[in-house]
Amino acid sequence: MPLLTLEHIRRIFKEDSQEVIALKDISLTVKQGDYVAIMGESGAGKTTLLNIIATLDKASSGIIKLDDQDLNELTEQKAAKFRREQLGFVFQNFNLLNTFNNQDNIFLPLVLARKTPQEMKQRLMPLAKQLEITNILARYPYEISGGQRQRIAAARALITQPRLLLADEPTGALDSHNAASLLRLFDQVNEQGQTILMVTHSAVSASYSKRTLFIKDGVIYHELIRGDQSKRDYLTKITETLTALASEEVQ
Ligand SMILES: Nc1ncnc2c1ncn2[C@@H]1O[C@H](COP(=O)(O)OP(=O)(O)OP(=O)(O)O)[C@@H](O)[C@H]1O
């Protein structure tokens, strides 16, 4: 059974008397252990799609399920619990709290889930080692670099052992060195079984994924599967698809 199923998802925003069709008809399935990149030009509907999967927004019509849970039917309170327990988020701008030190930022979702301090420490230790953040846990977010901040944010997303990791432009604020380091980390956790769905404008970032979906005008326009290709060949295909998408725009 797929982890995530979307069937004919449609999202229409009503503004005054105007209707904006952000998502026209999106169907997709994501299996446990998959790593999916979502690309598309500005306004294509990527954020809308991510928000619906994240239960931050509701589809106008269509079916969306994670495991057997119908996400359209969650009340706001249940959706908040669902987000806390089943999802991990990594954003472009890190979203860390400057009034908490890094360790407390990472612990936040576990505090909300009422885990014991002992369990929090037990979960953090191996994760901190893997993310190479052990020596910066006592510092505050404003005392570390952007790349380190994103690793703290990744630790906060992963510490709940989420069913699905959602990343929105996770490398957007990072230089190429730090971006590569975060993407290698995503690779590692994906190899360990973590399912990842990442929205990105970066072809290089997408080339780390197993599948890339291209969204245009609210539909999935094309899909590339990495398969046995090298990262370089996959990257070339992603870039070519983006060029084809953009040139259609010009015609
Ligand atoms: N709350 C809203 N009210 C009205 N229209 C909206 C709303 N949110 C998004 N839209 C419209 O829906 C369409 C899709 O927007 P969305 O933000 O999903 O695109 P995107 O692919 O994420 O773009 P970007 O790459 O620039 O972030 C756009 O035309 C946008 O203007």
The ligand as an SDF file (V2000), in Angstrom:
LIG
                    3D

 31 33  0  0  0  0  0  0  0  0999 V2000
   -4.2670   32.0810   -0.8020 N   0  0  0  0  0  0  0  0  0  0  0  0
   -4.3470   32.2620   -2.1230 C   0  0  0  0  0  0  0  0  0  0  0  0
   -5.3420   33.0310   -2.6600 N   0  0  0  0  0  0  0  0  0  0  0  0
   -5.4440   33.1990   -3.9970 C   0  0  0  0  0  0  0  0  0  0  0  0
   -4.6030   32.6500   -4.8920 N   0  0  0  0  0  0  0  0  0  0  0  0
   -3.5920   31.8950   -4.4290 C   0  0  0  0  0  0  0  0  0  0  0  0
   -3.4150   31.6600   -3.0280 C   0  0  0  0  0  0  0  0  0  0  0  0
   -2.3080   30.8700   -2.8620 N   0  0  0  0  0  0  0  0  0  0  0  0
   -1.8420   30.6200   -4.1000 C   0  0  0  0  0  0  0  0  0  0  0  0
   -2.6010   31.2310   -5.0430 N   0  0  0  0  0  0  0  0  0  0  0  0
   -2.4050   31.1720   -6.5060 C   0  0  0  0  0  0  0  0  0  0  0  0
   -2.3350   29.7960   -6.8830 O   0  0  0  0  0  0  0  0  0  0  0  0
   -1.3400   29.6090   -7.8860 C   0  0  0  0  0  0  0  0  0  0  0  0
   -0.3040   28.6060   -7.3970 C   0  0  0  0  0  0  0  0  0  0  0  0
    0.4550   29.2030   -6.3350 O   0  0  0  0  0  0  0  0  0  0  0  0
    1.6260   28.4460   -5.5500 P   0  0  0  0  0  0  0  0  0  0  0  0
    2.0650   29.3330   -4.4510 O   0  0  0  0  0  0  0  0  0  0  0  0
    1.1710   27.0800   -5.1920 O   0  0  0  0  0  0  0  0  0  0  0  0
    2.7600   28.3400   -6.6870 O   0  0  0  0  0  0  0  0  0  0  0  0
    4.2840   27.8670   -6.5420 P   0  0  0  0  0  0  0  0  0  0  0  0
    4.4930   26.8930   -7.6480 O   0  0  0  0  0  0  0  0  0  0  0  0
    4.5510   27.4030   -5.1770 O   0  0  0  0  0  0  0  0  0  0  0  0
    5.0750   29.2010   -6.8300 O   0  0  0  0  0  0  0  0  0  0  0  0
    6.5060   29.7250   -6.2370 P   0  0  0  0  0  0  0  0  0  0  0  0
    7.5430   28.8440   -6.8760 O   0  0  0  0  0  0  0  0  0  0  0  0
    6.5850   31.1410   -6.7290 O   0  0  0  0  0  0  0  0  0  0  0  0
    6.4610   29.6030   -4.7530 O   0  0  0  0  0  0  0  0  0  0  0  0
   -0.7830   30.9980   -8.2010 C   0  0  0  0  0  0  0  0  0  0  0  0
   -1.4830   31.5100   -9.3050 O   0  0  0  0  0  0  0  0  0  0  0  0
   -1.0900   31.7940   -6.9380 C   0  0  0  0  0  0  0  0  0  0  0  0
   -1.2280   33.1610   -7.2290 O   0  0  0  0  0  0  0  0  0  0  0  0
  1  2  1  0
  2  3  1  0
  2  7  2  0
  3  4  2  0
  4  5  1  0
  5  6  2  0
  6  7  1  0
  6 10  1  0
  7  8  1  0
  8  9  2  0
  9 10  1  0
 10 11  1  0
 11 12  1  0
 11 30  1  0
 12 13  1  0
 13 14  1  0
 13 28  1  0
 14 15  1  0
 15 16  1  0
 16 17  2  0
 16 18  1  0
 16 19  1  0
 19 20  1  0
 20 21  2  0
 20 22  1  0
 20 23  1  0
 23 24  1  0
 24 25  2  0
 24 26  1  0
 24 27  1  0
 28 29  1  0
 28 30  1  0
 30 31  1  0
M  END
$$$$
